Amino acid sequence: MADGAVQGLVHDRYAKVREQFEQNLANGADVGASFCVTVEGETVVDLWGGFADGERTRAWERDTIINVYSTTKTMTALTALLLADRGELDFDAPVAKYWPEFAANGKDGVKVSHLMSHSAGLPGWRQKMAKEDLYDWQKCVTLLAEQAPFWEPGTACGYHAVTQGYLVGEVVRRITGKSLGAVFREEIAEPLGADFHIGLPAGEDARVADLIPPPAAPPGEGAQDEIARSISNPPIDVSETRKRAWRGAEIPAAGGTGNARSVASVHRILANGGVADGRRFMSEAGCRKALELQIEGRDLVLGGPQRYGMGFGLPGAAFQLP
């Protein structure tokens, strides 16, 4: 609808969700959005509304998708968890078992679990990077393989905002012979009919909503040190996400494109013990692995306390469940 009216379904029990969703659009907290909830595999909320651009000329439609930044990390983690559940990937093994070049510069003891839990000491590149370099997979992973870590891996955590996707993705590529985006698409998204893409085909561009940046936030504690600065190498602004090069590239920690329905559809796998749409994707034990604490403490990049599982952040001092 051209007026951006809220559409979709909400079970009676969750009527207040629709009220809040509509309020956020009415008061300007959101310009356009989608929101979806599943309970025991059943969709109980699936809403969309508002506009897909800041000028409010394009309504947010049922099939509107958007760059979801770090939500992409959860799709990357799930892909790795799927391979591990099948016995193709060992989280306790050295990364170099799958990617021999990675052992350079004292990284022979870095485990795959360190990549998954932001504790590998590689939150950014030491060599100066241009934003266009993010579209060169081989350059990104080669530099990370050659690089010395910023801290002793496994002893501390530091948010790998962009590099985690290349690190985990290259391990997946070495095991499967396919890019992470291809494995995710073939093994997870397509079987579920989930409209989520790590590497968006050009033909889908017309459906993509524009990201609108929030007001700039002051830097957190430690944001001026070498480690924290590394995640801004290269600097990326929201306008980059509107370019075909960004959308089409596989940037598995930040470049995924989807909507709330697709995110909820995919994560039914973990929420329901490995089963979605009547199909078993993973074992229950494989799903629980995601929430096993790997490391906790002060995040050397974000500056505050964090707790990380196997690819997922865990409730803790910085984030409390109600």
N, C-alpha and C positions, 0 to 999 in steps of 0.2 A: 504493500500500500504506500502511496506517495507521501502520506502525512506522517509516516514513521510510527504509527500506532502499535502498541504492544499486541503481539499475537502469540499463539501457541496454546499449550495445555498445562493445567495445574490441577492435581487431585485436590479435593476439598480440604483435606487435612493440611495442605500446604498453601492455602489461600493467601496467607500473610506474605508469602514469598513474592507473589505477584504484586501485592500492594507496595512492597518495598522496591521492587524492580521498577514499577511505574513511577514511584516517587523519585528515584534516582534520575530517571530521564526527565521528569518534570522540573526538578530543581537544578538541573545542569551538572549533577555529579557525574553522570554519564551522558555522552552524546548519542551513542548507539552501543548495543551490547547483546549478548546471548547468554543464557543461563540454563543449565540442565542438571538434573539430579536423577540418579537411579537408586533404587532400594531393592536389594536382593535380585538384581538383574532387570527389574521393571522400571521404566521411565515414569517418574511421578511429577516431574517438572521439566518443561521444555519451552522456554520463552525466548523471544527475540523482539527487538523493536528499536526505535530511534533512527539514527541516520548513520550512513557509512562514510561520511566525510564531514569535515569541520564546517563547511559551508551549508550543510544540511540540504543538499540537492539530491542525494541518493538515499532512498529508504534502506534500512537494514532489513534484508529479506531472510526467508527461511534458510536459504543456501549461502548466505553471506559468510565469508571466511576472513581471517585476519592473521597477521603474524603474531604469534603468541610468545615470542622471546623464550624465556627459560622454561616454560611448560614443555618445550621441546626436549629438555633434558630428561623428563620422565618417560618420554617415548623411546629415547636412546637407551635409558637404563632398562626399560622393559624388554627391549630387543636383546640386550646382553643377558638379562635374567633368563630369557627364553632359551638362549643358547646354552647357558650354564645348566639349566634344568634338563636339557637333553644330553648333557655330558660332553658337549663340544668345547666348553670354556670352563676353566678352573679359576675361580677368583683368587685362590691362594697361590697360584703359580706366578712366577716372574713374568712381567710383560714381555721380556726378551724371549721367552719360550715361543711366543707367537710372532714376535717382531724383533728379530735379532739385533738390528741396528740400534734399537732403543737402549741397549746396555751401555752405550757410550757415556763418558763423563760421570762415571760412578753410579749409574742407574741400574746396574745389573740386579740389584736386590729389590727394585720397585715391583710391587705386586699389582695385579689387575685390580684388586680391592682398593688399592690406594688411588687409582684413577677414578673408581666409582665413588669414593668418599671424599674427594677434594683434598686429599692429603699427599699427593704425589710431588708437591713442591714445584709444579709447573703451571701456575695460574695465568701466565702470559708469556710472551716471547721476549727474549733479551734483545734480539736484533730488531732494529727499527722496521715497523711494518706499515704498509699502506693499506687502506681499506680494501683496495682491489686484490690484495694478496689473499684475503679470506676466500676468494673464489678459486684459488689455486691449491687444491687439496694436497698435491705432492709437496709443494713448498712448505705448507703449514706443518705437515707431519714430519718432513725431513728435518726442519729446524728444531722441532720439539725433541726428536730422537737424538740430535747432536748436542742439545743444550744441557748444561748442568742445572740441577734443581736449585731453587732459591732457598730451601731449607732441607734438612734431612727428611726424606720421605717417610711417612708413617708416624712422625713424632708430633705433628701439628696439622691443623686443617687451615685451608685458605681457599676461598671460593674460586673455582676455575670457570669463570663466567663464560668464556668462549672456547678455551682450549679443551675442556673436558670432552666436548663432542668430537673433536679431531682425535683425541687420544683413544677414547673408547671405540670410536668409529673405525680407526685404523686396525685395532685388534680384531674387530668384527670382520673387516675386509680381509685380513690375513687368514682368518679361519675359514670364511665362506667363499672367498673369491669375488664377493659382491660388495657394493657400497652399502653403508648402513641404511641409507634411504631406501634402497632396493629391497633389502632384507625386511625392513619394517613394513614396507608396502605389501610384499608378497606373503609374508608370514602372519601379519597382524591386521593391517588396515583393510586390505582387499577381502579377506575372509569375513570380516565384520561389516563390510560396507561402510567403513568409517572415513569420513571426508577430512582426513588429516594427511599432510604432505610434508616430507622432508626433501625438498627439491620440487617446487611447484611447476607443473607444465604450463607453458605460455598460454595455452588455450583457456586457462582458468583465471587469468588476470582480471577480467571484468567483474568477477565476484568478490574481489579482495577489498575490504574496507581499509581506510587510511588510519594508521596510528596517529594519535595526537599526543605530543609529549606533555607530561605533567610539569608543574612548576619545578624549577631546579632546586634540589635539596642540598643543604650544606654537607660537605664531606664528613664522613665518620672518623672516629678516632683512628689514627695511623694512616689516614688516606694519603699523606704526603710522602710516605716512605717508598722505597724501591719496589717492594712486593706489591703494595696496593696500586702503585702507578702502572704496574705491568698490565693490569686488566684494561687499561685505556690505550693500549698499544695493539692495534691502531684505534684512534678515537672513532666512535660510531655515533651518528645522530639518527633520529627517527626518520628523517627524509630518505635515508639509505634503504629503508624497508619498502619504499614505494618503487624501487628500481627493479627492472626485470632481472638484472644480474644477481641481486640479493635473493629474490624470490626463487630463482631457478637453481641457485647453488645449494649444495648440501652443507649446511652449517648446523650440525646436530645438537648444539647446545643453545642455539638462539634463533634459528632461522625457520622453524616449523610454521606451517600455515594450516589453520583449522578453525573450528568453532566449539562452543561448549558441548554441543551434542556429540561431536566426534571425540572430544577428550573424555567425556563420560562413557561413551561406548567402548573405547579402548580400555579404560581403567576398570571396567567391569571384570576384566580378567583377574586383576589383583584383588578387587573387592569381594569376589565370589569364589575364592579358592582355586582359581585357574580355569574356571568355566565361563563361557559367554555364548549366548545363542545356542545352547545345547551342545557346544563343542568344547572339549577339554584342550586348552592350549598349554597349560603347565600343571605341575603337581601342586598340592597345597603347601608342601614344604618349600618348593621353589618360590612360591609367592611370599611366604613368611620371610624368606631370605632378604627381601627388600627392606624390611624394617629391623634387621639385626644391627644393633649399634656397632659402628666401626671406629668412630673417633668422636671426641667431644672436647670442648675447651674454647679458648678465645680464637676466633677466626682471624688469621693474619691479614686477610684482605678486607673483610667487612668490619673488623674491629670489635665486634661484640661476641657473646657466647653463642656457640652453635653445636648441634649434635647431628651427625650424619650417619645414615644407614647405607645400604648398598644401592647408591644412586638416588636416594630420597632423603630429604631433610626430615628430622624427627622432632616431635614436641620436646620442648626444653625451656631453658631460661629465656630464650628470645621469642619463643612461640609456644603459647599454652593452649591446649584444647579446652573448650568450655566445660 
